[in-house]
Amino acid sequence: MVLPPGQQPRPVAGINAATDPELAAAAAELNAWIDYLLRPESHDGPRIYRATGPDRSGHVPTDAEMPQRIPSLDQDTAQYVTVSVIDGYSADPGVFFRPAQAVSGVSDTVIEPTYRKIAKGYFTGTDPQGKTAGKAPDVESPVDATRYKEMHPVRMNWFEVRNSWLGLGRLAANEYENDVIRYQVYTENCFYVLAEHLVRYRAIFHKASEDMAALMRAMTKTFAQHDWYHSGGGGVILDLFSVAVTGLVAGVTMVISGGATAPTAAKLLQVVVVEAIGEAMKTAKEGDKKNQLLIEDQRYLRDSAKQYLDAVTKIERDTAQAVTDLHAKLRTKLDELRSGREYSTVPNSAATSMSVPRYHTYFEAAGK
C-alpha cells in the first residue's frame, strides 16, 4: 500500500499484532495517512483552503480541496485559512480505530487448549479407527435424539466382562451400563455444544477483524488515489458479506475432536473456524448489494472517511449483537440437552433422575 511521503506505518495501540496481524498492519498504514492528512502545516501535500468570509460578490466560497500547497492562497491569509482534508476529526482521530480495537485481541493460543479439552469425548469422540465424532456408531446405541452418537467400544467391553454372569446381577449390570452410557453421551453432547459455540465465538471476531482490515485498506487506497478534481466515479466496492458475522450464530459448525483423522498441527481451532466462516458465507448471495460495503471516492475526502466510519461501526455493532445472540443460543441448546440427560433410578420404573447413576441402586432393586 502507498504511504504518504516520508511516512512509515504507525502501529495503533489496542490492536494486537500477535492476535490480529492483518488488522494491525492495515491499521498502521491507515494511521500513517490519518496523521499525515491531519497536519497540513507539516508538509506541502493535501489540504483545504477555507474562506474566512464572503468574497467581493458577497458569496462565501466553498471549501477548495487541493492535492498540494498553493502559495498564492497561502499568502491570502485575510481570505483563506488552511485546514485538513479530513477536517472534523482532528480532536479525536482515535474514532477511526475504536471499532477495530473492540474486536481485536481474541487469542487462539488461549482458546485452543480449552477447545481441545471440551471437544474430546470418550463415548462419543474418536474410536480406535479414528472416526470423527458425529458419524455412525460401530455398536448399537440406546441413546436416541442425541446429536453425537455413541462410538466407543466400552459397551462391548462391558458385555464381555459380564458374559459369564448369571441371574439378576447380569440384568442389573446391563441396566446400569445402559444408563451410565446414556448419561455420559448426553454429558459429552453438552461439551460438544460448548465447543461449537466456542468456535462460533472465535469465528465472529475473526470475520469482524478480517472485514475491518479490508475496510481500512480500502480507506487507505482512497486516500492515496483520491481524485482531487473530482471528475466523478471511483471508489472501492467490498463484497465483505458482513451478514456472515451474525450468520455465524446459527451457522453449521463442525466439531473436530483431535483424533487420528484431525490435523496434527497445533492450530486445530483455526481449521474449524475457517470452516464455520465458509459455511456462513454460503448464506450470503454474491453480488447482493445489501451485503456490499462501498468506500466511494467522494468530492471531499472527509465524506469518504464518514462512509468508512459508518461501515466499521456497523461491523462493531453486528459483532456485539452476534455475541449477545450466541450467549442466548448457548443457554437454550444446553437446556435442551439437559432436559434429556436422565436415567431410571429404579430399573423398569417411571422414576428418573439427572444425577450420575450409582451401581448399588440397580443391584439393590434387582435383589428385591
C-alpha positions in Angstrom: 0.0 0.0 0.0 1.2 3.5 -0.9 2.1 5.5 2.2 2.3 9.4 2.5 5.6 11.0 1.6 8.2 10.4 4.3 5.8 8.3 6.5 6.1 4.9 7.9 3.3 2.7 9.3 2.2 3.9 12.7 1.1 1.0 14.9 -2.2 1.6 16.7 -2.4 0.9 20.5 -5.0 -1.7 21.3 -4.9 -3.5 18.0 -2.8 -6.6 18.8 -0.4 -7.6 16.0 0.0 -11.0 17.7 -3.7 -12.0 17.5 -4.7 -9.9 14.5 -1.7 -9.4 12.2 -3.7 -8.3 9.1 -5.8 -5.8 11.1 -2.8 -4.4 12.9 -0.9 -3.9 9.6 -3.9 -2.3 7.9 -4.5 0.0 10.9 -0.8 1.1 11.0 -1.0 2.1 7.3 -4.3 3.9 7.7 -2.9 5.6 10.9 0.0 7.0 8.9 -2.4 8.6 6.4 -4.6 10.0 9.2 -1.6 11.5 11.0 -0.3 13.0 7.7 -3.6 14.4 6.5 -4.5 16.0 9.9 -1.3 18.1 9.8 -1.2 20.0 6.5 1.1 22.6 8.1 3.8 20.0 8.3 4.0 19.2 4.6 3.2 20.5 1.1 0.6 17.9 0.3 -3.2 17.7 0.6 -5.2 20.5 2.3 -8.4 22.5 2.2 -8.4 26.3 1.7 -11.4 27.6 3.5 -12.7 31.1 3.1 -12.9 33.2 6.2 -15.8 35.2 4.9 -17.7 36.3 1.7 -15.9 37.3 -1.3 -16.4 40.7 -3.1 -19.6 39.5 -4.6 -21.0 38.6 -1.2 -20.8 34.8 -1.6 -18.9 32.5 0.7 -16.7 30.3 -1.4 -17.0 26.5 -0.9 -14.0 24.7 0.5 -11.2 24.3 -2.0 -9.7 20.8 -1.5 -6.2 20.8 -3.1 -3.6 18.0 -3.6 -0.8 20.4 -2.7 0.1 23.7 -1.2 -1.0 26.7 -3.3 1.4 29.6 -2.5 -1.0 32.3 -3.6 -3.7 31.1 -1.4 -1.3 30.6 1.5 -0.4 34.3 1.2 -4.0 35.4 1.2 -4.4 35.0 4.9 -7.2 37.5 5.1 -9.4 35.4 2.8 -8.3 31.8 3.5 -7.2 29.5 6.3 -5.7 26.1 5.8 -7.4 23.1 7.3 -7.1 19.3 7.0 -8.9 17.4 4.2 -10.4 15.3 7.0 -11.3 18.3 9.0 -13.6 17.5 11.9 -11.6 14.5 13.1 -8.5 16.3 14.5 -9.9 16.4 18.0 -10.5 12.6 18.1 -8.5 10.7 15.4 -8.9 7.6 17.5 -12.5 7.3 16.2 -11.1 5.6 13.1 -9.7 2.7 15.2 -12.0 2.2 18.1 -14.2 -0.4 16.3 -11.1 -2.4 15.4 -9.8 -2.1 19.0 -13.1 -3.5 20.2 -12.8 -6.7 18.1 -9.0 -7.2 18.4 -7.2 -9.4 21.0 -9.1 -12.7 20.9 -6.2 -15.1 21.2 -6.1 -18.6 19.6 -3.3 -19.6 21.9 -5.7 -19.1 24.9 -8.8 -20.7 23.3 -7.1 -23.6 21.5 -6.3 -25.7 24.7 -9.8 -25.2 26.0 -11.3 -26.1 22.7 -9.3 -29.3 22.5 -10.3 -30.4 26.0 -14.1 -29.8 25.7 -14.1 -31.3 22.2 -12.7 -34.6 23.4 -15.4 -37.2 24.0 -14.8 -40.7 25.4 -18.0 -42.3 24.4 -18.8 -40.0 21.5 -15.4 -38.9 20.5 -13.0 -41.0 18.3 -13.0 -44.7 18.1 -9.8 -46.8 17.6 -10.1 -46.4 13.8 -10.1 -42.6 14.2 -13.6 -41.9 13.1 -14.7 -38.3 13.9 -17.5 -37.6 16.3 -20.9 -37.3 14.7 -20.6 -40.3 12.4 -22.4 -43.5 12.7 -21.6 -45.6 15.8 -19.9 -49.0 15.5 -22.3 -50.5 18.1 -26.0 -50.0 18.5 -26.6 -47.1 20.9 -29.5 -46.9 23.3 -29.3 -43.2 23.2 -31.9 -41.6 20.9 -32.3 -37.9 19.9 -28.6 -37.1 20.6 -26.6 -35.1 18.1 -23.4 -37.1 18.5 -23.9 -40.9 18.7 -22.0 -43.4 20.8 -18.8 -44.6 19.2 -16.6 -46.0 21.9 -16.3 -49.8 22.3 -16.9 -49.6 26.1 -20.3 -51.2 25.7 -18.9 -54.3 24.1 -16.1 -54.4 26.6 -18.5 -54.4 29.5 -20.6 -57.1 27.8 -17.6 -59.3 27.6 -16.9 -58.8 31.3 -20.3 -59.9 32.4 -20.8 -62.5 29.7 -20.3 -65.3 32.2 -22.6 -63.8 34.8 -25.9 -65.4 35.7 -29.1 -64.3 37.2 -30.4 -60.9 38.3 -26.9 -59.5 38.7 -26.3 -59.7 35.0 -29.6 -57.9 34.3 -28.9 -55.2 36.9 -25.4 -54.6 35.4 -26.9 -54.3 32.0 -29.4 -51.7 33.2 -26.7 -49.8 35.0 -24.3 -49.8 31.9 -27.1 -48.5 29.7 -27.9 -45.6 32.0 -24.2 -44.8 32.6 -23.6 -44.6 28.8 -26.8 -42.6 28.3 -25.8 -40.1 31.0 -22.2 -39.9 29.6 -23.3 -39.4 26.0 -25.7 -36.6 27.0 -22.9 -35.0 29.1 -20.5 -35.1 26.2 -23.1 -33.6 23.9 -23.2 -30.7 26.3 -19.5 -30.3 25.9 -19.8 -30.5 22.1 -22.3 -27.7 22.2 -19.8 -25.6 24.2 -17.1 -26.5 21.7 -19.4 -25.5 18.8 -20.2 -22.2 20.4 -16.6 -21.5 21.2 -15.8 -21.9 17.5 -18.6 -19.6 16.6 -17.4 -17.0 19.1 -13.9 -17.1 17.7 -15.2 -17.0 14.1 -17.3 -13.9 14.8 -14.3 -12.0 16.0 -12.1 -13.4 13.2 -14.6 -12.3 10.5 -15.1 -8.9 12.0 -11.3 -8.4 12.2 -11.0 -9.6 8.6 -13.7 -7.2 7.3 -12.4 -4.2 9.2 -8.9 -4.8 7.8 -10.4 -4.8 4.3 -12.2 -1.5 5.0 -9.1 0.0 6.3 -7.2 -1.0 3.2 -10.0 0.5 1.1 -9.8 3.8 3.0 -6.1 3.9 2.7 -6.4 3.3 -1.0 -8.9 6.1 -1.3 -6.6 8.5 0.5 -3.7 7.5 -1.8 -5.7 7.6 -5.1 -8.2 10.4 -4.5 -9.5 12.3 -7.5 -8.6 15.8 -6.4 -10.6 17.5 -9.1 -13.4 15.0 -8.8 -14.3 14.0 -12.3 -16.8 11.6 -10.8 -16.9 7.9 -10.1 -14.2 5.8 -8.3 -14.1 4.1 -5.1 -13.7 0.6 -3.7 -16.6 -1.9 -3.5 -16.1 -4.7 -1.0 -18.0 -7.9 -1.0 -17.5 -8.4 2.7 -20.9 -10.0 3.4 -20.8 -8.7 7.0 -24.1 -10.7 7.3 -21.7 -13.6 8.0 -20.9 -12.2 11.4 -24.5 -12.5 12.6 -25.0 -15.7 10.5 -22.2 -17.4 12.4 -24.5 -17.6 15.4 -26.8 -20.2 13.8 -24.3 -21.5 11.2 -23.1 -25.0 10.7 -20.1 -25.8 12.9 -18.1 -29.0 12.7 -16.5 -30.3 15.9 -13.1 -31.9 15.3 -12.1 -33.7 18.4 -8.4 -34.1 17.7 -8.5 -37.8 16.9 -6.4 -39.7 14.3 -8.1 -38.0 11.4 -7.8 -34.5 12.8 -5.0 -32.1 11.8 -1.8 -32.8 13.7 -0.8 -29.2 13.7 -1.3 -27.2 16.9 -3.8 -24.9 15.2 -6.8 -27.2 15.2 -9.1 -24.3 16.2 -8.2 -22.4 13.0 -9.4 -25.3 10.9 -12.9 -25.3 12.3 -13.1 -21.5 12.4 -12.3 -21.3 8.7 -14.9 -24.0 8.0 -17.5 -22.2 10.1 -16.9 -18.9 8.3 -17.1 -20.7 4.9 -20.5 -22.1 5.8 -21.8 -18.7 7.0 -20.5 -17.1 3.8 -22.6 -19.5 1.7 -25.7 -17.9 3.1 -24.7 -14.5 1.7 -25.5 -14.1 -2.0 -22.7 -12.9 -4.1 -23.4 -9.6 -5.8 -26.3 -8.8 -3.4 -25.9 -5.1 -2.9 -27.2 -5.1 0.6 -24.2 -7.2 1.6 -21.7 -5.0 -0.2 -19.8 -2.2 1.6 -18.7 0.7 -0.5 -16.0 3.3 0.1 -16.6 5.9 -2.5 -14.1 8.4 -3.7 -16.4 11.4 -3.0 -15.8 15.0 -3.7 -14.4 15.6 -0.2 -12.2 13.0 1.5 -13.9 13.8 4.8 -17.1 12.3 3.2 -15.3 9.1 2.2 -14.0 9.0 5.8 -17.5 9.3 7.1 -18.6 6.4 4.9 -15.7 4.3 6.3 -16.7 5.1 9.8 -20.3 4.1 9.2 -19.2 0.8 7.8 -16.7 -0.2 10.6 -19.2 0.9 13.3 -21.8 -1.3 11.7 -19.5 -4.3 11.9 -18.7 -3.5 15.6 -22.5 -3.3 16.3 -23.1 -6.6 14.4 -20.3 -8.2 16.3 -21.7 -7.1 19.7 -25.2 -8.4 18.7 -23.8 -11.7 17.4 -22.0 -12.3 20.8 -25.2 -11.5 22.7 -27.3 -13.8 20.5 -24.6 -16.5 20.8 -24.8 -16.4 24.6 -28.6 -16.8 24.5 -28.4 -19.6 21.9 -25.8 -21.5 24.0 -28.1 -21.4 27.1 -31.0 -22.7 25.0 -29.1 -25.5 23.5 -27.7 -26.7 26.8 -31.1 -26.6 28.4 -32.5 -28.7 25.6 -29.8 -31.3 26.2 -30.0 -31.3 30.0 -33.7 -31.9 29.8 -32.9 -35.3 28.1 -30.0 -36.3 30.4 -31.7 -38.6 32.7 -31.8 -42.3 33.7 -34.2 -44.6 35.6 -33.5 -44.5 39.3 -35.1 -47.9 39.6 -34.9 -50.2 36.6 -38.2 -50.6 34.7 -39.8 -47.8 36.7 -41.0 -44.3 35.7 -38.8 -42.7 38.3 -35.9 -40.7 36.8 -33.0 -38.6 37.9 -30.4 -36.3 36.2 -27.7 -37.4 38.7 -24.8 -39.7 38.0 -26.0 -43.4 38.1 -24.8 -45.5 41.1 -24.5 -49.2 40.6 -25.7 -50.3 44.0 -29.2 -48.8 43.3 -29.6 -51.2 40.4 -28.3 -54.3 42.3 -30.5 -53.4 45.3 -33.5 -53.1 43.1 -32.8 -56.3 41.3 -32.5 -58.2 44.6 -35.9 -57.1 45.8 
